[in-house]
């Protein structure tokens, strides 16, 4: 398999979104929170169980969980009628602006 764009991924995730549209937005938002929690829990266990050492097995497991996170982000964007490519570009531009202005390490949206 070759590279995939966000647009292609978003199309695929829309095809596999089998939840009721009555729950659109809420279902993927809650799924995103759950999957992000699973990622955090796995990272926590790296420090608890392996003294901070990241094994190949855990790395593979994290990649799968991050894939789930990406799916829910994609589904949420689709439900909100947003395009992942546009979201990524917007974030890139925001971070580039903050970096150029020397405020990349602050807090809040008005940087």
MMTF fields as JSON, N, C-alpha, C and O atoms, coordinates in Angstrom:
{
  "mmtfVersion": "1.0.0",
  "mmtfProducer": "UNKNOWN",
  "numBonds": 443,
  "numAtoms": 444,
  "numGroups": 111,
  "numChains": 1,
  "numModels": 1,
  "chainsPerModel": [1],
  "groupsPerChain": [111],
  "chainIdList": ["A"],
  "bondAtomList": [4, 2, 8, 6, 12, 10, 16, 14, 20, 18, 24, 22, 28, 26, 32, 30, 36, 34, 40, 38, 44, 42, 48, 46, 52, 50, 56, 54, 60, 58, 64, 62, 68, 66, 72, 70, 76, 74, 80, 78, 84, 82, 88, 86, 92, 90, 96, 94, 100, 98, 104, 102, 108, 106, 112, 110, 116, 114, 120, 118, 124, 122, 128, 126, 132, 130, 136, 134, 140, 138, 144, 142, 148, 146, 152, 150, 156, 154, 160, 158, 164, 162, 168, 166, 172, 170, 176, 174, 180, 178, 184, 182, 188, 186, 192, 190, 196, 194, 200, 198, 204, 202, 208, 206, 212, 210, 216, 214, 220, 218, 224, 222, 228, 226, 232, 230, 236, 234, 240, 238, 244, 242, 248, 246, 252, 250, 256, 254, 260, 258, 264, 262, 268, 266, 272, 270, 276, 274, 280, 278, 284, 282, 288, 286, 292, 290, 296, 294, 300, 298, 304, 302, 308, 306, 312, 310, 316, 314, 320, 318, 324, 322, 328, 326, 332, 330, 336, 334, 340, 338, 344, 342, 348, 346, 352, 350, 356, 354, 360, 358, 364, 362, 368, 366, 372, 370, 376, 374, 380, 378, 384, 382, 388, 386, 392, 390, 396, 394, 400, 398, 404, 402, 408, 406, 412, 410, 416, 414, 420, 418, 424, 422, 428, 426, 432, 430, 436, 434, 440, 438],
  "bondOrderList": [1, 1, 1, 1, 1, 1, 1, 1, 1, 1, 1, 1, 1, 1, 1, 1, 1, 1, 1, 1, 1, 1, 1, 1, 1, 1, 1, 1, 1, 1, 1, 1, 1, 1, 1, 1, 1, 1, 1, 1, 1, 1, 1, 1, 1, 1, 1, 1, 1, 1, 1, 1, 1, 1, 1, 1, 1, 1, 1, 1, 1, 1, 1, 1, 1, 1, 1, 1, 1, 1, 1, 1, 1, 1, 1, 1, 1, 1, 1, 1, 1, 1, 1, 1, 1, 1, 1, 1, 1, 1, 1, 1, 1, 1, 1, 1, 1, 1, 1, 1, 1, 1, 1, 1, 1, 1, 1, 1, 1, 1],
  "groupList": [{"groupName": "UNK", "atomNameList": ["N", "CA", "C", "O"], "elementList": ["N", "C", "C", "O"], "formalChargeList": [0, 0, 0, 0], "bondAtomList": [1, 0, 2, 1, 3, 2], "bondOrderList": [1, 1, 2], "singleLetterCode": "X", "chemCompType": "L-PEPTIDE LINKING"}],
  "groupTypeList": [0, 0, 0, 0, 0, 0, 0, 0, 0, 0, 0, 0, 0, 0, 0, 0, 0, 0, 0, 0, 0, 0, 0, 0, 0, 0, 0, 0, 0, 0, 0, 0, 0, 0, 0, 0, 0, 0, 0, 0, 0, 0, 0, 0, 0, 0, 0, 0, 0, 0, 0, 0, 0, 0, 0, 0, 0, 0, 0, 0, 0, 0, 0, 0, 0, 0, 0, 0, 0, 0, 0, 0, 0, 0, 0, 0, 0, 0, 0, 0, 0, 0, 0, 0, 0, 0, 0, 0, 0, 0, 0, 0, 0, 0, 0, 0, 0, 0, 0, 0, 0, 0, 0, 0, 0, 0, 0, 0, 0, 0, 0],
  "groupIdList": [1, 2, 3, 4, 5, 6, 7, 8, 9, 10, 11, 12, 13, 14, 15, 16, 17, 18, 19, 20, 21, 22, 23, 24, 25, 26, 27, 28, 29, 30, 31, 32, 33, 34, 35, 36, 37, 38, 39, 40, 41, 42, 43, 44, 45, 46, 47, 48, 49, 50, 51, 52, 53, 54, 55, 56, 57, 58, 59, 60, 61, 62, 63, 64, 65, 66, 67, 68, 69, 70, 71, 72, 73, 74, 75, 76, 77, 78, 79, 80, 81, 82, 83, 84, 85, 86, 87, 88, 89, 90, 91, 92, 93, 94, 95, 96, 97, 98, 99, 100, 101, 102, 103, 104, 105, 106, 107, 108, 109, 110, 111],
  "secStructList": [7, 7, 7, 7, 7, 2, 2, 2, 2, 2, 2, 2, 2, 2, 2, 6, 7, 7, 1, 7, 4, 4, 4, 6, 6, 2, 2, 2, 2, 2, 2, 2, 2, 2, 2, 2, 2, 2, 2, 2, 2, 2, 2, 2, 2, 2, 2, 2, 2, 2, 6, 6, 7, 7, 7, 2, 2, 2, 2, 2, 2, 2, 2, 2, 2, 2, 2, 2, 2, 2, 2, 2, 2, 2, 2, 2, 2, 2, 2, 6, 6, 7, 7, 2, 2, 2, 2, 2, 2, 2, 2, 2, 2, 2, 2, 2, 2, 2, 2, 2, 2, 6, 7, 6, 6, 7, 7, 1, 1, 7, 7],
  "xCoordList": [0.832, 0.0, 0.875, 1.893, 0.464, 1.213, 0.715, -0.04, 1.168, 0.762, -0.703, -1.282, -1.289, -2.694, -2.82, -2.14, -3.679, -3.943, -4.99, -5.68, -5.09, -6.158, -7.519, -8.443, -7.633, -8.908, -9.303, -10.457, -8.336, -8.61, -8.994, -9.93, -8.272, -8.587, -9.982, -10.724, -10.338, -11.649, -12.759, -13.81, -12.531, -13.518, -13.679, -14.797, -12.563, -12.611, -13.29, -14.111, -12.951, -13.556, -15.06, -15.825, -15.49, -16.93, -17.655, -18.794, -16.99, -17.599, -17.739, -18.611, -16.89, -16.919, -17.605, -17.616, -18.171, -18.885, -20.301, -21.171, -20.524, -21.804, -22.719, -23.738, -22.383, -23.229, -24.404, -24.34, -25.466, -26.671, -26.374, -25.744, -26.818, -26.579, -27.304, -27.019, -28.237, -28.889, -27.842, -28.008, -26.763, -25.7, -24.463, -23.392, -24.61, -23.447, -22.901, -23.645, -21.677, -20.884, -20.646, -19.497, -21.708, -21.516, -20.78, -19.838, -21.202, -20.583, -19.083, -18.291, -18.667, -17.218, -16.454, -15.287, -17.088, -16.393, -16.111, -15.015, -17.102, -16.897, -15.933, -15.129, -16.01, -15.062, -13.636, -12.698, -13.482, -12.159, -11.599, -10.429, -12.428, -11.975, -11.553, -10.534, -12.337, -12.008, -10.71, -9.876, -10.536, -9.312, -8.088, -7.014, -8.243, -7.121, -6.736, -5.557, -7.741, -7.477, -6.706, -5.83, -7.029, -6.295, -4.831, -3.937, -4.587, -3.207, -2.477, -1.369, -3.101, -2.472, -2.211, -1.172, -3.139, -2.969, -1.785, -1.021, -1.63, -0.497, 0.828, 1.812, 0.846, 2.063, 2.373, 3.529, 1.349, 1.539, 2.2, 3.101, 1.742, 2.27, 3.713, 4.423, 4.16, 5.58, 6.434, 7.481, 5.977, 6.748, 6.516, 7.432, 5.297, 5.006, 5.656, 6.243, 5.548, 5.963, 7.352, 8.015, 7.793, 9.043, 10.058, 10.969, 9.903, 10.856, 11.124, 12.239, 10.087, 10.215, 10.738, 10.904, 11.001, 11.536, 10.388, 9.493, 10.418, 9.383, 9.783, 10.739, 9.048, 9.332, 8.695, 7.795, 9.163, 8.575, 7.107, 6.274, 6.803, 5.423, 4.503, 3.405, 4.947, 4.138, 4.036, 2.98, 5.115, 5.09, 4.029, 3.27, 3.981, 2.975, 1.57, 0.65, 1.409, 0.104, -0.328, -1.493, 0.621, 0.315, -0.049, -0.934, 0.612, 0.282, -1.165, -1.873, -1.607, -3.003, -3.974, -5.003, -3.653, -4.52, -4.556, -5.615, -3.41, -3.387, -4.202, -4.803, -4.226, -5.085, -6.549, -7.323, -6.928, -8.301, -8.606, -9.689, -7.643, -7.806, -8.023, -8.915, -7.207, -7.328, -8.682, -9.27, -9.187, -10.499, -11.583, -12.429, -11.559, -12.58, -12.442, -13.449, -11.221, -11.032, -11.639, -12.319, -11.389, -11.915, -13.441, -14.08, -14.026, -15.487, -16.102, -17.132, -15.478, -15.982, -15.902, -16.841, -14.785, -14.649, -15.729, -16.333, -15.971, -17.001, -18.368, -19.122, -18.695, -19.984, -20.13, -21.241, -19.023, -19.047, -18.898, -18.803, -18.88, -18.715, -17.403, -17.351, -16.35, -15.004, -14.112, -14.372, -13.072, -12.141, -10.823, -10.249, -10.34, -9.097, -7.899, -7.031, -7.842, -6.741, -6.766, -5.723, -7.954, -8.084, -7.715, -7.058, -8.141, -7.808, -6.296, -5.728, -5.642, -4.186, -3.462, -2.53, -3.896, -3.265, -3.465, -2.537, -4.664, -4.942, -4.067, -3.564, -3.883, -3.04, -1.584, -0.875, -1.146, 0.23, 0.475, 1.5, -0.47, -0.314, -0.333, 0.427, -1.2, -1.266, 0.057, 0.581, 0.591, 1.849, 3.018, 3.909, 3.023, 4.089, 4.055, 5.103, 2.863, 2.732, 3.234, 3.953, 2.85, 3.308, 4.821, 5.476, 5.369, 6.825, 7.524, 8.508, 7.035, 7.636, 7.591, 8.514, 6.525, 6.363, 6.993, 6.971, 7.559, 8.234, 7.282, 7.651, 6.05, 5.077, 4.564, 3.455, 5.361, 4.91, 4.775, 4.032, 5.461, 5.454, 4.544, 4.707, 3.582, 2.685, 1.445, 1.406, 0.42, -0.856, -1.972, -1.84, -3.061, -4.219, -4.25, -3.238, -5.416, -5.618, -5.217, -5.101, -5.006, -4.716, -3.238, -2.786, -2.48, -1.043, -0.758, 0.399],
  "yCoordList": [-1.18, 0.0, 1.241, 1.305, 2.209, 3.455, 4.484, 4.188, 5.689, 6.779, 7.123, 6.842, 7.732, 8.102, 9.547, 9.969, 10.289, 11.656, 11.642, 10.645, 12.756, 12.885, 12.756, 12.158, 13.318, 13.245, 11.794, 11.408, 11.002, 9.585, 8.862, 8.063, 9.145, 8.515, 8.904, 8.073, 10.172, 10.639, 9.945, 9.626, 9.713, 8.999, 7.561, 7.058, 6.913, 5.533, 5.472, 4.589, 6.402, 6.371, 6.625, 6.059, 7.46, 7.714, 6.44, 6.201, 5.63, 4.371, 3.364, 2.496, 3.477, 2.519, 3.078, 2.424, 4.261, 4.874, 4.306, 4.747, 3.341, 2.636, 3.069, 2.423, 4.132, 4.601, 5.405, 5.96, 5.453, 6.176, 7.67, 8.252, 8.277, 9.709, 10.553, 11.741, 9.943, 10.643, 10.984, 11.935, 10.192, 10.405, 11.042, 11.051, 11.577, 12.187, 13.298, 13.907, 13.536, 14.463, 13.885, 13.767, 13.526, 13.022, 11.683, 11.488, 10.76, 9.432, 9.51, 8.949, 10.188, 10.225, 11.061, 10.779, 12.079, 12.876, 12.016, 12.061, 11.238, 10.36, 9.231, 8.832, 8.711, 7.682, 8.21, 7.512, 9.45, 10.083, 10.193, 9.891, 10.623, 10.741, 9.38, 9.267, 8.356, 7.017, 6.497, 5.952, 6.663, 6.164, 6.966, 6.398, 8.279, 9.093, 8.647, 8.631, 8.286, 7.758, 6.448, 6.205, 5.599, 4.342, 4.604, 3.926, 5.58, 5.945, 6.399, 5.944, 7.293, 7.798, 6.677, 6.662, 5.751, 4.64, 3.763, 3.327, 3.503, 2.699, 3.426, 2.803, 4.73, 5.506, 5.478, 5.328, 5.623, 5.556, 4.251, 4.233, 3.152, 1.837, 1.642, 0.805, 2.407, 2.368, 2.762, 2.166, 3.767, 4.25, 3.398, 3.181, 2.922, 2.098, 0.728, 0.242, 0.102, -1.29, -1.48, -2.479, -0.54, -0.726, 0.383, 0.576, 1.114, 2.151, 3.143, 3.642, 3.423, 4.405, 3.859, 4.617, 2.566, 1.966, 1.565, 0.819, 2.057, 1.766, 0.539, 0.577, -0.545, -1.774, -1.709, -0.904, -2.551, -2.626, -3.049, -2.559, -3.945, -4.415, -3.267, -3.123, -2.46, -1.326, -0.28, 0.325, -0.064, 0.886, 0.47, 1.308, -0.819, -1.321, -1.144, -0.77, -1.411, -1.242, 0.226, 0.537, 1.12, 2.555, 2.993, 3.83, 2.445, 2.789, 2.416, 3.176, 1.26, 0.845, 1.764, 2.143, 2.123, 3.038, 4.415, 5.038, 4.887, 6.176, 6.123, 7.121, 4.964, 4.793, 4.95, 5.555, 4.399, 4.557, 6.025, 6.518, 6.719, 8.15, 8.896, 9.737, 8.581, 9.243, 8.978, 9.877, 7.742, 7.416, 8.28, 8.834, 8.397, 9.201, 10.692, 11.389, 11.182, 12.575, 12.763, 13.755, 11.814, 11.879, 11.84, 12.627, 10.931, 10.829, 12.101, 12.566, 12.66, 13.899, 15.043, 15.828, 15.135, 16.174, 16.02, 17.006, 14.791, 14.548, 14.97, 15.632, 14.598, 14.983, 16.495, 17.019, 17.189, 18.656, 19.337, 20.561, 18.518, 19.005, 19.78, 20.84, 19.211, 19.777, 18.813, 17.61, 19.338, 18.56, 18.431, 19.435, 17.194, 16.981, 17.684, 18.182, 17.728, 18.448, 19.92, 20.506, 20.516, 21.922, 22.125, 23.105, 21.195, 21.28, 21.21, 21.992, 20.27, 20.117, 21.369, 21.853, 21.884, 23.108, 24.283, 25.056, 24.415, 25.501, 25.406, 26.417, 24.187, 24.005, 24.297, 24.929, 23.824, 24.096, 25.605, 26.099, 26.326, 27.775, 28.487, 29.431, 28.039, 28.633, 28.44, 29.373, 27.22, 26.939, 27.68, 28.151, 27.789, 28.531, 29.997, 30.608, 30.56, 31.955, 32.139, 33.093, 31.223, 31.314, 31.172, 31.882, 30.263, 30.068, 31.324, 31.761, 31.898, 33.109, 34.268, 35.082, 34.341, 35.428, 35.107, 35.935, 33.895, 33.51, 33.221, 33.371, 32.806, 32.536, 31.098, 30.811, 30.213, 28.829, 28.122, 27.145, 28.575, 27.891, 28.511, 28.252, 29.33, 29.976, 29.155, 27.956, 29.818, 29.149, 30.065, 31.289, 29.462, 30.23, 30.38, 30.185, 30.728, 30.82, 32.164, 32.28, 33.169, 34.502, 34.799, 35.877, 33.814, 34.018, 34.464, 34.708],
  "zCoordList": [0.0, 0.0, 0.0, 0.689, -0.775, -0.867, 0.134, 1.059, -0.093, 0.783, 0.577, -0.473, 1.589, 1.56, 2.021, 2.957, 1.37, 1.805, 2.913, 3.126, 3.603, 4.591, 3.913, 4.464, 2.722, 1.999, 1.721, 1.906, 1.278, 1.022, 2.315, 2.33, 3.389, 4.666, 5.128, 5.651, 4.935, 5.363, 4.573, 5.129, 3.296, 2.481, 2.983, 3.096, 3.279, 3.777, 5.142, 5.392, 6.014, 7.347, 7.257, 8.037, 6.326, 6.157, 5.728, 6.128, 4.916, 4.471, 5.604, 5.563, 6.608, 7.711, 8.952, 9.995, 8.856, 9.988, 10.023, 9.272, 10.884, 10.882, 12.026, 12.268, 12.723, 13.812, 13.262, 12.165, 14.042, 13.645, 13.525, 14.408, 12.453, 12.25, 13.291, 13.439, 14.01, 15.117, 16.186, 16.951, 16.226, 17.208, 16.584, 17.191, 15.365, 14.716, 15.616, 16.384, 15.519, 16.325, 17.722, 18.149, 18.434, 19.791, 19.78, 20.548, 18.913, 18.896, 18.601, 19.358, 17.521, 17.279, 18.306, 18.577, 18.879, 19.902, 21.138, 21.696, 21.558, 22.718, 22.387, 23.23, 21.157, 20.739, 20.723, 21.109, 20.271, 20.251, 21.663, 21.898, 22.594, 23.978, 24.528, 25.21, 24.228, 24.709, 24.126, 24.848, 22.823, 22.179, 22.619, 22.816, 22.774, 23.268, 24.677, 25.032, 25.476, 26.813, 26.759, 27.589, 25.779, 25.642, 25.286, 25.792, 24.421, 24.083, 25.342, 25.625, 26.092, 27.316, 28.318, 28.978, 28.43, 29.366, 28.973, 29.834, 27.672, 27.208, 27.474, 27.874, 27.253, 27.525, 29.019, 29.416, 29.836, 31.295, 31.699, 32.537, 31.094, 31.458, 31.013, 31.571, 30.008, 29.622, 30.822, 31.074, 31.557, 32.695, 33.94, 34.733, 34.103, 35.272, 35.176, 36.143, 34.001, 33.865, 33.265, 33.544, 32.453, 31.713, 31.949, 31.144, 33.053, 33.441, 32.308, 32.16, 31.51, 30.439, 29.127, 28.172, 29.053, 27.833, 26.907, 27.305, 25.683, 24.694, 23.889, 23.114, 24.076, 23.333, 21.947, 21.706, 21.049, 19.717, 19.793, 19.03, 20.701, 20.871, 21.285, 20.747, 22.231, 22.682, 21.576, 21.391, 20.846, 19.728, 18.702, 18.215, 18.379, 17.434, 17.988, 17.26, 19.267, 19.905, 19.884, 19.635, 20.148, 20.101, 18.69, 18.514, 17.695, 16.308, 16.0, 15.338, 16.472, 16.255, 16.973, 16.414, 18.202, 18.953, 18.29, 18.21, 17.819, 17.124, 15.839, 15.443, 15.186, 14.022, 14.392, 13.651, 15.548, 16.029, 16.334, 16.017, 16.95, 17.216, 15.903, 15.796, 14.915, 13.616, 12.977, 12.375, 13.101, 12.545, 13.179, 12.477, 14.498, 15.179, 14.845, 14.715, 14.707, 14.276, 12.89, 12.627, 12.02, 10.669, 10.665, 9.966, 11.439, 11.503, 12.069, 11.581, 13.088, 13.677, 12.672, 12.543, 11.965, 10.942, 9.877, 9.456, 9.444, 8.438, 8.959, 8.246, 10.188, 10.771, 10.879, 10.811, 11.045, 11.145, 9.783, 9.694, 8.721, 7.353, 7.194, 6.57, 7.781, 7.695, 6.929, 6.891, 6.327, 5.527, 6.287, 6.708, 6.465, 7.217, 6.591, 7.308, 5.26, 4.614, 5.007, 5.293, 5.022, 5.408, 6.874, 7.226, 7.723, 9.148, 9.341, 10.104, 8.647, 8.778, 8.281, 8.923, 7.138, 6.617, 7.569, 7.809, 8.104, 9.046, 10.281, 10.77, 10.791, 11.966, 11.645, 12.428, 10.475, 10.047, 9.968, 10.438, 9.372, 9.215, 10.562, 10.777, 11.469, 12.809, 13.545, 14.154, 13.485, 14.184, 13.547, 14.254, 12.217, 11.541, 11.954, 12.168, 12.064, 12.489, 13.918, 14.216, 14.792, 16.185, 16.267, 17.031, 15.486, 15.495, 15.001, 15.598, 13.937, 13.357, 14.352, 14.406, 15.134, 16.102, 17.456, 18.367, 17.587, 18.833, 19.977, 21.142, 19.661, 20.721, 20.662, 21.112, 20.115, 19.965, 21.305, 21.399, 22.335, 23.624, 24.65, 25.842, 24.23, 25.199, 25.456, 25.179, 25.997, 26.223, 25.777, 25.796, 25.379, 24.931, 23.426, 22.752, 22.898, 21.458, 20.86, 19.64, 21.683, 21.153, 21.094, 21.481, 20.596, 20.504, 19.123, 18.78]
}
